[in-house]
Amino acid sequence: MSSSTSAIDKNCTFLILNDKSGSIQQEEICKDLESSDMTVKIRGLKNAIMALLSGEPMPRVLMTVIRFCITKDDHQIKKLLMMYWEIVPKYSADNKLLPEMILVCNALRNDLTSPNEFIRGCMLRFLCKLKEPEILEPLIPSVKVALEHRHSYVRRNAALAVYSIHKNFGEQLLPDGPELMEKFISQETDVSARRNAFLMLFNEAEGIAIDFLADHMDNIQSFGDGFALLVLELSRKVCRRDPAQKSRFVRCLFQLLRSESQAVSYEAAWSLVSLSTAPTAVRACAQAYAALLNATSDNNVKLIVLDRLSELKKYHSKVVQEIIMDVLRALSSPNILICKKTLAVAIDLVGPRNIEEVMLLLKREVIRTQETELEHGDEYKALLIQAIHKCATRFAEVADSVVLVLLDFLGGDGGYNVMVCVKSIIEQYPNFRATIIRKIIDNLDEITTSEALRVALWILGTYSETVDPSSNEPMLNDAFEAIQGLLGEPPFTQLKEEDSAAKKSDESAVTTVVTKNIVLADGT
């Protein structure tokens, strides 16, 4: 592979698929470029770009482009020229800059001083892609002048150009870059331009960036979301390297927690809890997560926030416990994954202080699944019953009321989960057996699945000798009568109507044989 092709592969920032590169001839491209028709000229430029990307040197095309395209003001030609300047070989075989590049450099300077703000801004952005110091050096004065342009589009791209040039050739071409940006950012009012200037200081002059942040701590929220995200990245970078600097950024992080931008609020919460484990910081972080969880409509964001809360719960469960009701508000989401993860996070945080509120909310959700048709209603109902089961087995004071509510939902596929929950509670809390057995006897006819009925019969067979407080007599007879009422009168055979229907179906299934005489070929 030639050195020019290697240079293209190294510096080119775009790639265009071209299946017809072999059929494009240099003479044909030059002819199109010399045409006065803009459509033909544009076609020639596109063919020249695709040929260079395919590895064709095309030495004659460069001078043709300079002669016939470089002075055109058409915006599409300007854009194509920037792509062409980026990929065209700029050095000879002995690594010396081609003489034609002097003319190219002059054309770039003319665009940098163009009265058209769009062309000027695009050219400044294009300079970020150039890696040749010999071409960039004559353009430095024009870039500096662009920092004071009246239009914000030009200034924001000039800041990016200064950052790129200083990053690649700082001491060689732009040794005063940090000082330029320090002066620029102190006077700049445009949000994007200020953000680009701070990006340069963040990467090239960290001390100046920190000093600017300290001087404008109270105005950070008015600097825009992009600037705030850079501040968060700066705080993490500095504090990882020097933990003693944490105190300088904590106040800033607390301010950004209250940002109206969800991205900034989330990043600020994550940064704060990674830098500080103080209860105040963790509490503020948890509250920010809870606010995000209920404010956003994006299910992916909800799942990410729930993961963060789950991680926070591992080390600061007492603090996260304070926002459990805010977390449980996410159960209103129709997405079953969000509901499942919300319950997984919240159930472990249930304590004596909030158990009544949590159980009340879970009971309301169970009733909602019964009254409204949800997309994953049965699965969601099973999750709720499991959550109630866990809470009831841990806190005796709510077990009685919870079980009585669950026994109203014995019908359907969720009946088995209800009966399993009731079985464990009735075994764990003997004081609740009388009221639970009476409720099961009264609602036995509502069970519709054999699995739930099997568990109910086991409970009645094991605990029906429990004394009913209202009559002071065992409930064995009541349980037997309830079961007998479901079975009906003996003998337990099929009904007559079913027998007659079965006989008729058997008779209709009998084949009727019909005989007739047939005369064979021999006359018999």
C-alpha positions in Angstrom: 0.0 0.0 0.0 1.3 3.5 -0.9 2.2 6.1 1.7 -0.5 8.4 0.4 -3.2 5.7 0.8 -1.9 5.1 4.4 -2.2 8.8 5.1 -5.8 8.7 3.9 -6.7 5.7 6.0 -5.1 7.4 9.0 -6.7 10.9 8.8 -10.0 10.4 6.9 -13.0 10.8 9.1 -15.6 9.4 6.7 -16.0 6.4 4.3 -18.2 6.1 1.2 -19.0 2.8 -0.4 -18.4 3.0 -4.2 -18.8 -0.1 -6.4 -17.9 1.8 -9.6 -14.5 3.3 -8.6 -12.7 1.3 -11.3 -14.8 2.8 -14.1 -14.1 6.5 -13.2 -11.3 8.0 -15.3 -9.2 11.0 -14.4 -9.9 12.7 -17.7 -13.6 12.4 -17.3 -13.5 13.9 -13.8 -11.4 16.8 -15.0 -13.9 17.4 -17.8 -16.8 17.5 -15.4 -15.0 19.9 -13.0 -14.2 22.3 -15.9 -17.9 22.4 -16.8 -19.8 25.6 -16.1 -22.9 23.6 -15.1 -23.0 23.3 -11.3 -24.7 20.0 -11.4 -22.0 18.5 -13.6 -19.3 20.1 -11.5 -20.8 18.6 -8.3 -20.9 15.2 -10.0 -17.2 15.6 -10.9 -16.3 16.5 -7.3 -18.2 13.5 -5.9 -16.4 11.2 -8.4 -13.1 12.6 -7.4 -13.8 12.0 -3.7 -14.9 8.5 -4.3 -11.8 7.8 -6.5 -9.5 9.1 -3.7 -11.3 7.0 -1.1 -10.8 3.9 -3.3 -7.0 4.5 -3.4 -6.7 6.2 -6.8 -4.0 9.0 -6.6 -5.6 11.3 -9.3 -2.7 13.9 -9.4 -4.2 16.1 -12.2 -7.5 16.5 -10.4 -6.1 18.6 -7.6 -5.1 21.5 -9.8 -8.3 21.3 -11.8 -10.3 21.6 -8.5 -8.2 24.6 -7.5 -8.8 26.3 -10.8 -12.5 25.7 -11.4 -14.1 25.0 -8.0 -12.3 26.9 -5.4 -13.9 30.2 -6.2 -17.5 29.0 -6.3 -19.9 30.2 -3.6 -22.3 27.3 -4.0 -22.9 25.7 -0.5 -22.9 22.1 -1.8 -19.6 22.7 -3.6 -18.2 24.2 -0.4 -19.1 21.1 1.6 -17.7 18.7 -1.0 -14.5 20.7 -1.1 -14.0 20.3 2.6 -14.4 16.5 2.1 -11.9 16.7 -0.8 -9.3 18.7 1.2 -9.5 16.3 4.0 -8.6 13.2 1.9 -6.5 14.6 -0.9 -2.7 13.7 -0.6 -1.0 16.8 0.7 2.6 15.6 0.7 4.9 14.5 -2.1 6.9 11.3 -2.1 9.7 12.9 -0.1 7.3 14.1 2.6 7.3 17.7 1.5 4.2 19.8 1.3 2.9 20.0 -2.2 3.1 23.5 -3.8 -0.6 23.4 -4.6 -1.3 23.4 -0.9 -0.3 27.1 -0.8 -3.3 27.9 -3.0 -5.5 25.6 -0.9 -4.4 27.4 2.2 -5.2 30.7 0.7 -8.7 29.4 -0.2 -9.2 28.2 3.4 -8.2 31.6 4.7 -10.7 33.3 2.4 -13.5 31.1 3.7 -12.4 31.8 7.3 -12.9 35.5 6.6 -16.1 35.1 4.6 -19.0 37.4 5.4 -21.3 34.4 5.4 -21.5 33.1 8.9 -22.4 29.6 7.8 -19.4 29.2 5.5 -17.1 30.7 8.2 -18.4 28.4 10.9 -18.2 25.3 8.7 -14.6 26.1 7.8 -13.7 26.5 11.4 -15.3 23.1 12.2 -13.4 21.6 9.2 -10.1 22.8 10.7 -10.7 20.4 13.6 -10.1 17.5 11.1 -6.8 18.8 9.6 -3.6 17.2 11.0 -1.0 19.1 8.9 0.7 21.9 10.9 2.1 23.6 7.7 -1.5 24.2 6.5 -2.9 25.2 9.9 -0.1 27.7 10.9 -1.1 30.5 8.4 -4.7 30.2 9.5 -4.1 30.8 13.2 -4.7 34.6 13.1 -8.0 34.1 11.3 -9.1 31.6 13.9 -8.3 34.0 16.7 -10.2 36.8 15.0 -13.2 34.4 14.7 -13.3 34.1 18.5 -14.6 37.7 18.6 -17.2 37.4 15.8 -20.6 38.8 16.4 -22.4 35.6 15.6 -22.5 32.8 18.1 -22.3 30.0 15.5 -18.9 31.3 14.4 -17.6 31.7 17.9 -18.6 28.2 19.1 -16.8 26.6 16.1 -13.8 28.8 16.6 -13.6 27.5 20.2 -13.6 24.0 18.9 -10.9 24.8 16.4 -8.7 26.3 19.1 -9.2 23.2 21.2 -8.3 20.8 18.3 -5.3 22.8 17.2 -3.9 23.1 20.8 -4.6 19.4 21.4 -2.6 18.3 18.4 0.0 21.1 18.1 -0.2 23.1 21.3 3.2 24.5 21.9 4.0 24.5 18.2 1.1 26.5 16.8 -1.0 27.8 19.6 1.0 28.1 22.9 -1.3 30.8 24.2 -4.5 28.6 23.7 -5.4 28.3 27.4 -5.1 32.1 27.9 -7.2 32.7 24.8 -10.0 30.4 26.1 -9.8 31.9 29.6 -10.4 35.3 28.3 -13.0 34.0 25.8 -15.1 32.1 28.4 -15.1 35.0 30.8 -16.8 37.2 28.2 -18.9 34.6 26.4 -22.7 34.6 26.8 -23.7 31.9 24.3 -24.4 28.5 26.0 -22.8 26.3 23.3 -19.8 28.5 22.8 -19.1 28.6 26.6 -19.5 24.9 26.7 -16.9 24.4 23.9 -14.5 26.7 25.6 -14.8 24.9 28.9 -14.3 21.6 27.1 -10.9 22.9 25.9 -10.0 24.1 29.4 -11.2 20.8 30.9 -8.8 18.8 28.7 -5.9 21.2 28.1 -5.8 23.5 31.2 -7.5 21.9 34.1 -6.4 24.4 36.6 -8.0 27.3 34.7 -11.2 25.3 34.4 -11.4 24.6 38.1 -10.7 28.3 38.9 -13.5 29.4 36.5 -15.9 26.9 38.1 -15.1 28.2 41.6 -15.7 31.8 40.5 -19.0 31.0 38.9 -20.4 28.4 41.2 -23.7 30.1 41.7 -24.4 30.5 38.0 -23.7 26.9 36.8 -27.4 26.0 36.3 -27.8 28.9 33.9 -24.8 27.7 31.8 -26.8 24.9 30.1 -26.9 21.1 30.2 -23.8 20.5 28.1 -21.7 22.7 30.5 -23.2 21.0 33.5 -22.3 17.5 32.2 -18.7 18.7 31.6 -18.6 20.0 35.2 -19.6 16.6 36.5 -17.0 14.9 34.4 -14.4 17.3 35.7 -15.4 16.7 39.3 -15.1 12.9 38.9 -11.7 13.2 37.1 -10.2 15.5 39.7 -11.6 13.6 42.8 -10.4 10.3 41.5 -6.9 11.6 41.2 -6.9 13.7 44.4 -9.7 12.7 46.9 -8.8 15.8 49.0 -10.4 18.0 46.3 -13.9 16.5 47.0 -15.0 19.4 49.2 -14.5 21.9 46.3 -17.1 20.1 44.2 -19.8 18.9 46.7 -21.6 22.3 46.7 -21.7 22.3 42.9 -23.0 18.7 42.8 -25.9 19.6 45.2 -26.9 22.4 42.9 -26.9 20.2 39.8 -29.1 17.7 41.6 -31.9 20.2 41.3 -31.4 20.7 37.6 -34.5 20.5 35.3 -32.5 18.3 32.9 -33.0 14.6 33.8 -29.6 13.7 32.3 -27.8 16.3 34.5 -29.8 15.3 37.6 -29.0 11.6 37.1 -25.3 12.2 36.5 -25.1 14.6 39.5 -26.7 12.0 41.8 -24.3 9.3 40.5 -21.3 11.5 40.9 -22.3 12.7 44.4 -22.8 9.2 45.8 -19.5 8.1 44.3 -17.6 10.9 45.9 -19.3 11.1 49.3 -21.0 8.5 51.7 -22.3 11.1 54.1 -26.0 10.5 55.0 -26.9 14.0 53.6 -25.3 13.2 50.3 -26.8 9.8 50.0 -30.3 11.1 51.0 -30.1 13.8 48.3 -29.0 11.2 45.8 -31.9 8.9 46.7 -34.4 11.7 46.4 -33.1 12.7 43.0 -33.4 9.1 41.8 -37.0 8.8 43.1 -37.9 12.1 41.4 -36.4 10.8 38.1 -38.2 7.5 38.5 -41.6 9.2 38.7 -40.9 12.1 36.3 -39.6 10.3 33.3 -41.8 8.5 30.8 -39.0 6.5 29.2 -39.1 2.8 30.5 -35.3 2.4 29.9 -34.5 5.3 32.1 -36.8 3.9 34.8 -35.0 0.6 34.7 -31.6 2.3 34.9 -32.7 4.3 37.9 -34.1 1.2 39.6 -30.7 -0.5 39.1 -29.0 2.5 40.8 -31.5 2.4 43.7 -30.8 -1.3 44.1 -27.0 -0.6 44.3 -27.6 2.2 46.7 -29.8 0.0 48.9 -26.9 -2.5 49.4 -24.9 0.0 51.4 -27.4 2.7 52.6 -30.6 0.8 53.1 -31.8 3.0 56.1 -31.5 6.1 53.9 -33.3 4.6 50.9 -36.0 3.3 53.3 -37.1 6.9 53.7 -38.2 7.1 50.0 -39.9 3.7 49.7 -43.3 5.2 49.0 -41.9 7.4 46.3 -40.3 4.3 44.7 -43.5 2.3 44.9 -45.3 5.0 42.8 -43.5 3.4 39.9 -46.0 0.5 40.1 -48.4 2.6 38.1 -46.3 1.8 35.0 -47.9 -0.7 32.6 -44.5 -2.3 32.0 -44.3 -5.6 33.9 -40.4 -5.4 34.1 -40.6 -2.1 35.9 -43.2 -3.4 38.3 -41.1 -6.5 39.0 -37.9 -4.5 39.6 -39.8 -1.9 41.7 -41.2 -4.6 44.0 -37.7 -6.3 44.2 -36.2 -3.0 45.4 -39.0 -1.9 47.7 -39.9 -5.1 49.6 -36.5 -5.4 51.2 -36.8 -1.9 52.5 -40.1 -2.5 54.4 -39.8 -1.8 58.1 -42.0 -1.4 61.2 -42.4 2.3 60.4 -43.7 2.0 56.9 -45.3 -1.5 56.8 -48.9 -0.2 57.1 -48.5 2.3 54.3 -46.8 -0.3 52.0 -49.4 -2.9 52.7 -52.2 -0.4 52.0 -50.7 0.4 48.7 -50.2 -3.2 47.8 -53.8 -4.0 48.6 -54.9 -1.2 46.4 -52.8 -2.5 43.6 -54.3 -6.0 44.0 -57.8 -4.6 43.9 -56.8 -2.6 40.7 -55.7 -5.7 39.0 -59.1 -7.3 39.8 -61.2 -4.4 38.6 -59.3 -3.3 35.5 -57.9 -5.4 32.6 -54.1 -5.0 32.4 -51.8 -6.4 29.7 -50.0 -8.6 32.2 -52.6 -8.6 34.9 -52.2 -12.2 36.1 -48.4 -12.0 36.3 -48.6 -8.6 38.1 -51.2 -10.0 40.5 -48.9 -12.9 41.3 -46.0 -10.6 42.0 -48.2 -8.5 44.3 -49.3 -11.6 46.2 -45.8 -12.7 46.6 -44.8 -9.3 47.9 -47.7 -9.3 50.4 -46.7 -12.8 51.5 -43.2 -11.7 52.3 -44.4 -8.7 54.3 -47.1 -10.7 56.2 -44.6 -13.3 57.3 -42.3 -10.7 58.6 -44.8 -8.4 60.4 -47.5 -10.1 62.4 -49.5 -6.9 63.0 -50.6 -6.7 59.4 -50.9 -10.4 58.6 -54.6 -10.8 59.7 -55.9 -7.8 57.7 -53.9 -8.7 54.6 -55.0 -12.3 54.5 -58.7 -11.4 54.8 -58.3 -9.1 51.8 -56.4 -11.7 49.7 -59.2 -14.3 50.4 -61.5 -12.1 48.4 -59.5 -13.0 45.3 -59.6 -16.8 45.2 -61.0 -17.0 41.7 -58.8 -17.2 38.6 -55.2 -18.3 38.2 -54.0 -16.3 41.1 -56.0 -18.3 43.6 -53.2 -20.8 44.1 -50.7 -18.1 45.1 -53.3 -16.7 47.5 -53.9 -20.1 49.2 -50.1 -20.7 49.5 -49.7 -17.4 51.2 -52.7 -18.1 53.5 -51.3 -21.5 54.3 -47.9 -20.2 55.4 -49.5 -17.4 57.5 -52.0 -19.8 59.2 -49.1 -22.0 60.2 -46.9 -19.2 61.4 -49.6 -17.3 63.4 -52.0 -19.6 65.4 -53.9 -16.6 66.7 -55.3 -15.8 63.2 -56.5 -19.3 62.5 -60.1 -18.8 63.6 -60.8 -15.8 61.4 -58.9 -17.2 58.4 -60.7 -20.6 58.6 -64.1 -18.9 58.7 -63.2 -16.8 55.7 -62.1 -19.8 53.7 -65.3 -21.7 54.5 -67.4 -18.7 53.4 -65.5 -18.2 50.2 -64.8 -21.9 49.3 -67.3 -21.8 46.4 -65.3 -19.0 44.7 -62.2 -21.2 44.0 -62.0 -22.1 40.3 -58.7 -24.0 40.0 -57.9 -27.5 41.2 -54.5 -26.4 42.6 -56.0 -23.7 44.8 -58.8 -26.0 45.9 -56.3 -28.7 46.9 -54.5 -26.3 49.2 -57.9 -25.1 50.7 -59.0 -28.6 51.4 -55.7 -29.3 53.1 -56.1 -26.3 55.3 -59.7 -27.2 56.3 -58.7 -30.8 56.9 -55.9 -29.7 59.2 -57.3 -26.7 61.1 -61.1 -27.0 60.9 -61.2 -28.2 64.5 -60.3 -24.6 65.5 -62.9 -23.1 67.8 -65.1 -20.3 66.3 -65.0 -17.3 68.7 -68.6 -16.3 67.9 -70.1 -19.8 68.7 -67.4 -21.3 70.9 -67.7 -24.5 68.8 -65.2 -26.2 66.4 -65.7 -25.3 62.7 -65.4 -28.9 61.6 -69.1 -29.3 60.8 -69.2 -26.0 58.9 -66.2 -27.0 56.8 -67.8 -30.4 56.0 -71.1 -28.9 55.0 -69.3 -26.4 52.7 -67.4 -29.2 51.0 -70.5 -31.3 50.8 -72.5 -28.5 49.3 -69.9 -28.2 46.5 -70.0 -31.9 45.8 -73.8 -32.2 45.6 -76.0 -35.1 46.5 -74.6 -38.7 46.2 -74.1 -40.9 44.3 -71.5 -38.9 42.5 -72.3 -40.0 39.0 -73.1 -38.2 35.7 -76.4 -36.4 35.3 -79.2 -38.1 33.4 -79.1 -35.5 30.7 -75.4 -36.1 30.2 -76.1 -39.9 30.0 -78.9 -39.5 27.4 -76.7 -37.2 25.4 -73.9 -39.7 25.5 -76.3 -42.5 24.4 -77.5 -40.5 21.4 -74.0 -39.7 20.4 -73.1 -43.5 20.6 -76.2 -44.4 18.5 -75.3 -41.8 15.8 -71.8 -43.3 15.7 -73.2 -46.8 14.8 -72.6 -47.7 11.1 -75.7 -48.9 9.1 -74.9 -51.7 6.7 -77.0 -51.8 3.4 -76.9 -54.8 1.0 -77.9 -55.1 -2.7 -77.6 -57.6 -5.6 -74.9 -57.2 -8.2 -74.8 -59.2 -11.6 -71.2 -60.4 -12.3 -69.6 -60.8 -15.7 -70.3 -64.6 -15.9 -74.0 -64.1 -15.3 -74.2 -65.2 -11.7 
